Every structure is written in structure tokens, then in C-alpha cells.
Amino acid sequence: MSREGASSSTHHVTLLSRPGCHLCDEARSVIARVTGELGVAFDERDINSSAEDLARYSDMVPVTFVDGVQHDFWRVNEDRLRAALTS
């Protein structure tokens, strides 16, 4: 799933999620709102599609990455995400 922003921003957010995860739904909502407002690219990966992701992050889902670096897990702090994307 991909939601590409229309900005010249060089940032990119990835959400690592799993189907049926209510925390993932909450994280997706926050990320979509912030990236949409800032014009930042956002995509989502299902943790079940990668054995490596599953082994490394299974207990942490949802996991948020900014520019490929782990940023948050379980919950997304909107202010913290916005700060990371505007720095």
C-alpha cells in the first residue's frame, strides 16, 4: 500500500503493520494525516510478508520508520512524527 505525497520533501515514512491490528489502524490514521499535511511519501508493509521483519519486529507492531530508521513502535506520537518530518 502506498500513499505518495506531492511535495519535494525527501522524507519517507514506512508503517510496518499486520492485518486486524487496532494499534496499526490508529498508527495509520496518524501517519496518513501528518504525511498528507506535509506532502511526505508514506507506504505500508505487512509484517507477515517478510520472515526477517516478523523475526525482528513481531512484538513491536505497529512499527514506524522515518527515512528507513525506526522511529516509533506500538503508538505513533503525532507531534514527534511531525517534528522528525519538518527537521
N, C-alpha and C positions, 0 to 999 in steps of 0.2 A: 504494500500500500504506500503510495507516495503522494505527498501534497507539496508541490514546489511553489515557493514564494516568487514574487515578481520583482525582487529587489536586486541591487548589485551587492548585497551582503555576501560575505564569503563564509559566513557561519552555516552550519548544518546540524540539525537535531535528529537523532535516531531514538525511537522508542522500542525497546525490547519487551514484548508482551506475550501473553498466551490467551487463547480463546476462553471466554467465560470468567475472566478475571475482573472483578469490580474495581479494584485499585487501578488496573490498566485502563478501564473506561474513564476513571477520574483523571488519570495522568494524561490520557489522550486529549481530553477536553481542555485541560490547562495548556498543554503544548500547542494544540491547534489554535487556541485563542492568541497566545503570545506570538507564535511564529507568523500567524496570519496578520496580526497588527504590525509586526516588524518586517514583514516580507522575507522571512528566513525559510530556507528549504527544510522540509520535515518528511521523514519516512519512518516506516514501522516494520519491524521484523518479528515473526512468530518464533519464540524461543524453541519450539518443537521442531523447527526446520533445520536446526544445527546441533549436532551432538556436542560440539565444543561450547556453544552458548549454553546449552542445557546443563552441562557439567559445571561450568563456571558460575552461572548466574541463577540457577533454578530457584534458590531460596530468596532471591532478591527482587524478583519480578513484581512490578514493572521496573525496568532499569532505563534511565535516560542518559544519553551520550550527547555531548556538545563537541562538535568537530572531532569525533572519534574517541573522545576521552570521557570516561564515566563521570557523570555529573551528579546524579541522584539515584536513589532506589526506594522502592515502596511508595513514596509520595513525591510529588513534584511541587516544590516551593515556587510559586509564580514570581515573586519578587527576585529570588535568587536566579531563576532562569532568565528573566528579563535583563538583570544586571550582566550576566555572562554573555548575553547576545548583543548588548549595547556597548561592551567594552572594546 
